[in-house]
Amino acid sequence: MCGMSQNTEKQSRPLGEMIKLGLILVCYAVASCTVLAIVNNFTSVRIQQNRIEKANAAMKEVFATADSFEPVSDFEGSDNPSISVSDFYIAKKDGKTVGAVVQVAGPTYEKAKLIVGVQADGTVTGMRILEISDSPGFGLKASDPTFKLANGKTFFGQFEGKDAKNAFKAGDNFDSISGATITSVGIAAMMNQGCSVMLKYLGEHHE
């Protein structure tokens, strides 16, 4: 009888230790998940904040006189299926609408994405090329701040002050890049689509 009791005790001891170990592992898992959730929540907030700050900095580059930017979603997109207009923001100064900023993506020799701002009267406040995958030495000159055209301006800088109501045509109302005609024409098409979308929205909502 005593021998049976000792055997039972010996069998229950490992079982109890296994249960204890299992509970410890569960506690560690719960604690780890909790920590990861807290870290992920903090990190995602910071990443989102960084994106907002980066976007605001880019918009200030193309619309320096605005002091705030308000996102809108009720705008009509591009009527060119190969060009997309996104990230539409109303530019404001002292609480009043003074223009708009959008991102535009489309084909060049390969593809590019740019950001452009326009005043309510149609004046381009600035343009910057965010991404471009064209040939080095040719198409990439479009985004090169050290490359200057014959007019003494950068390719992207020459659009500032131009009237967006007039369609941009390479070699007509802006200088194209020598040896990169396709890139120049592609960017003109994106500029035209972006400005058209902004001017239509501003005309309908802020007359």
Contacts in CASP RR format, 6 or more apart in sequence:
PFRMAT RR
TARGET T0000
AUTHOR 0000-0000-0000
METHOD contacts of the structure
MODEL  1
MCGMSQNTEKQSRPLGEMIKLGLILVCYAVASCTVLAIVNNFTSVRIQQN
RIEKANAAMKEVFATADSFEPVSDFEGSDNPSISVSDFYIAKKDGKTVGA
VVQVAGPTYEKAKLIVGVQADGTVTGMRILEISDSPGFGLKASDPTFKLA
NGKTFFGQFEGKDAKNAFKAGDNFDSISGATITSVGIAAMMNQGCSVMLK
YLGEHHE
55 69 0 8 1.000
55 87 0 8 1.000
56 69 0 8 1.000
58 115 0 8 1.000
58 128 0 8 1.000
58 130 0 8 1.000
59 66 0 8 1.000
59 69 0 8 1.000
59 89 0 8 1.000
59 91 0 8 1.000
59 101 0 8 1.000
59 115 0 8 1.000
59 117 0 8 1.000
60 66 0 8 1.000
61 115 0 8 1.000
61 126 0 8 1.000
61 128 0 8 1.000
62 101 0 8 1.000
62 115 0 8 1.000
62 116 0 8 1.000
62 117 0 8 1.000
62 125 0 8 1.000
62 126 0 8 1.000
62 127 0 8 1.000
62 128 0 8 1.000
63 69 0 8 1.000
63 91 0 8 1.000
63 99 0 8 1.000
63 101 0 8 1.000
63 117 0 8 1.000
63 125 0 8 1.000
63 126 0 8 1.000
64 125 0 8 1.000
65 93 0 8 1.000
65 98 0 8 1.000
65 125 0 8 1.000
66 91 0 8 1.000
66 92 0 8 1.000
66 93 0 8 1.000
66 98 0 8 1.000
66 99 0 8 1.000
66 101 0 8 1.000
67 92 0 8 1.000
67 93 0 8 1.000
67 94 0 8 1.000
67 95 0 8 1.000
68 91 0 8 1.000
68 92 0 8 1.000
68 95 0 8 1.000
69 89 0 8 1.000
69 90 0 8 1.000
69 91 0 8 1.000
69 92 0 8 1.000
69 101 0 8 1.000
70 89 0 8 1.000
70 90 0 8 1.000
70 92 0 8 1.000
71 87 0 8 1.000
71 88 0 8 1.000
71 89 0 8 1.000
71 90 0 8 1.000
72 88 0 8 1.000
72 89 0 8 1.000
72 90 0 8 1.000
72 201 0 8 1.000
73 88 0 8 1.000
75 85 0 8 1.000
75 88 0 8 1.000
75 197 0 8 1.000
75 200 0 8 1.000
75 201 0 8 1.000
76 197 0 8 1.000
76 200 0 8 1.000
76 201 0 8 1.000
77 84 0 8 1.000
77 85 0 8 1.000
77 197 0 8 1.000
78 84 0 8 1.000
78 85 0 8 1.000
78 104 0 8 1.000
78 193 0 8 1.000
78 194 0 8 1.000
78 197 0 8 1.000
79 193 0 8 1.000
80 189 0 8 1.000
80 193 0 8 1.000
82 106 0 8 1.000
82 107 0 8 1.000
83 104 0 8 1.000
83 105 0 8 1.000
83 106 0 8 1.000
83 107 0 8 1.000
83 189 0 8 1.000
83 190 0 8 1.000
83 193 0 8 1.000
84 104 0 8 1.000
84 105 0 8 1.000
84 106 0 8 1.000
85 102 0 8 1.000
85 103 0 8 1.000
85 104 0 8 1.000
85 193 0 8 1.000
85 194 0 8 1.000
85 197 0 8 1.000
86 102 0 8 1.000
86 103 0 8 1.000
86 104 0 8 1.000
86 105 0 8 1.000
87 102 0 8 1.000
87 103 0 8 1.000
87 115 0 8 1.000
88 100 0 8 1.000
88 101 0 8 1.000
88 102 0 8 1.000
88 197 0 8 1.000
88 198 0 8 1.000
88 201 0 8 1.000
89 100 0 8 1.000
89 101 0 8 1.000
89 102 0 8 1.000
90 97 0 8 1.000
90 99 0 8 1.000
90 100 0 8 1.000
90 206 0 8 1.000
91 97 0 8 1.000
91 98 0 8 1.000
91 99 0 8 1.000
91 100 0 8 1.000
91 101 0 8 1.000
91 117 0 8 1.000
91 125 0 8 1.000
92 98 0 8 1.000
97 120 0 8 1.000
97 202 0 8 1.000
97 206 0 8 1.000
98 119 0 8 1.000
98 120 0 8 1.000
99 117 0 8 1.000
99 118 0 8 1.000
99 119 0 8 1.000
99 120 0 8 1.000
99 125 0 8 1.000
99 198 0 8 1.000
99 202 0 8 1.000
99 206 0 8 1.000
100 117 0 8 1.000
100 118 0 8 1.000
100 198 0 8 1.000
100 201 0 8 1.000
100 202 0 8 1.000
101 115 0 8 1.000
101 116 0 8 1.000
101 117 0 8 1.000
101 118 0 8 1.000
101 198 0 8 1.000
102 115 0 8 1.000
102 116 0 8 1.000
102 117 0 8 1.000
102 194 0 8 1.000
102 197 0 8 1.000
102 198 0 8 1.000
103 113 0 8 1.000
103 114 0 8 1.000
103 115 0 8 1.000
103 130 0 8 1.000
104 113 0 8 1.000
104 114 0 8 1.000
104 115 0 8 1.000
104 116 0 8 1.000
104 190 0 8 1.000
104 191 0 8 1.000
104 193 0 8 1.000
104 194 0 8 1.000
105 111 0 8 1.000
105 112 0 8 1.000
105 113 0 8 1.000
105 114 0 8 1.000
105 190 0 8 1.000
106 112 0 8 1.000
106 113 0 8 1.000
106 186 0 8 1.000
106 189 0 8 1.000
106 190 0 8 1.000
107 186 0 8 1.000
108 132 0 8 1.000
108 134 0 8 1.000
108 139 0 8 1.000
108 142 0 8 1.000
108 182 0 8 1.000
108 183 0 8 1.000
108 186 0 8 1.000
108 187 0 8 1.000
109 134 0 8 1.000
109 135 0 8 1.000
109 138 0 8 1.000
109 139 0 8 1.000
109 180 0 8 1.000
109 182 0 8 1.000
109 183 0 8 1.000
110 132 0 8 1.000
110 133 0 8 1.000
110 134 0 8 1.000
111 131 0 8 1.000
111 132 0 8 1.000
111 133 0 8 1.000
112 129 0 8 1.000
112 131 0 8 1.000
112 132 0 8 1.000
112 133 0 8 1.000
112 134 0 8 1.000
112 142 0 8 1.000
112 183 0 8 1.000
112 186 0 8 1.000
112 187 0 8 1.000
112 190 0 8 1.000
113 129 0 8 1.000
113 130 0 8 1.000
113 131 0 8 1.000
113 132 0 8 1.000
114 127 0 8 1.000
114 128 0 8 1.000
114 129 0 8 1.000
114 130 0 8 1.000
114 156 0 8 1.000
114 187 0 8 1.000
114 190 0 8 1.000
114 191 0 8 1.000
115 127 0 8 1.000
115 128 0 8 1.000
115 130 0 8 1.000
116 124 0 8 1.000
116 126 0 8 1.000
116 127 0 8 1.000
116 159 0 8 1.000
116 191 0 8 1.000
116 194 0 8 1.000
116 195 0 8 1.000
116 198 0 8 1.000
117 124 0 8 1.000
117 125 0 8 1.000
117 126 0 8 1.000
117 127 0 8 1.000
117 198 0 8 1.000
118 124 0 8 1.000
118 125 0 8 1.000
118 164 0 8 1.000
118 195 0 8 1.000
118 198 0 8 1.000
118 199 0 8 1.000
118 202 0 8 1.000
119 125 0 8 1.000
120 202 0 8 1.000
120 203 0 8 1.000
120 206 0 8 1.000
122 163 0 8 1.000
122 164 0 8 1.000
122 165 0 8 1.000
122 195 0 8 1.000
122 199 0 8 1.000
123 161 0 8 1.000
123 162 0 8 1.000
123 163 0 8 1.000
123 164 0 8 1.000
124 159 0 8 1.000
124 160 0 8 1.000
124 161 0 8 1.000
124 162 0 8 1.000
124 163 0 8 1.000
124 164 0 8 1.000
124 191 0 8 1.000
124 195 0 8 1.000
125 160 0 8 1.000
125 161 0 8 1.000
126 156 0 8 1.000
126 157 0 8 1.000
126 159 0 8 1.000
126 160 0 8 1.000
126 161 0 8 1.000
127 156 0 8 1.000
127 157 0 8 1.000
127 159 0 8 1.000
127 160 0 8 1.000
127 191 0 8 1.000
128 143 0 8 1.000
128 156 0 8 1.000
129 142 0 8 1.000
129 143 0 8 1.000
129 156 0 8 1.000
129 187 0 8 1.000
132 139 0 8 1.000
132 140 0 8 1.000
132 142 0 8 1.000
132 143 0 8 1.000
132 183 0 8 1.000
134 140 0 8 1.000
134 142 0 8 1.000
134 180 0 8 1.000
134 183 0 8 1.000
135 180 0 8 1.000
138 177 0 8 1.000
138 179 0 8 1.000
138 180 0 8 1.000
138 183 0 8 1.000
139 177 0 8 1.000
139 180 0 8 1.000
139 183 0 8 1.000
141 147 0 8 1.000
141 155 0 8 1.000
141 177 0 8 1.000
141 180 0 8 1.000
142 155 0 8 1.000
142 156 0 8 1.000
142 177 0 8 1.000
142 180 0 8 1.000
142 183 0 8 1.000
142 184 0 8 1.000
142 187 0 8 1.000
143 155 0 8 1.000
143 156 0 8 1.000
144 154 0 8 1.000
144 155 0 8 1.000
145 154 0 8 1.000
147 154 0 8 1.000
147 155 0 8 1.000
148 154 0 8 1.000
149 155 0 8 1.000
149 158 0 8 1.000
149 175 0 8 1.000
149 177 0 8 1.000
150 175 0 8 1.000
151 158 0 8 1.000
151 175 0 8 1.000
155 175 0 8 1.000
155 177 0 8 1.000
155 184 0 8 1.000
158 174 0 8 1.000
158 175 0 8 1.000
159 168 0 8 1.000
159 174 0 8 1.000
159 191 0 8 1.000
162 168 0 8 1.000
162 173 0 8 1.000
162 174 0 8 1.000
164 191 0 8 1.000
164 195 0 8 1.000
164 198 0 8 1.000
164 199 0 8 1.000
165 195 0 8 1.000
165 199 0 8 1.000
166 173 0 8 1.000
167 192 0 8 1.000
168 174 0 8 1.000
168 188 0 8 1.000
168 191 0 8 1.000
168 192 0 8 1.000
169 188 0 8 1.000
170 176 0 8 1.000
170 181 0 8 1.000
170 184 0 8 1.000
170 185 0 8 1.000
170 188 0 8 1.000
171 184 0 8 1.000
174 184 0 8 1.000
174 188 0 8 1.000
176 184 0 8 1.000
176 185 0 8 1.000
177 183 0 8 1.000
177 184 0 8 1.000
END
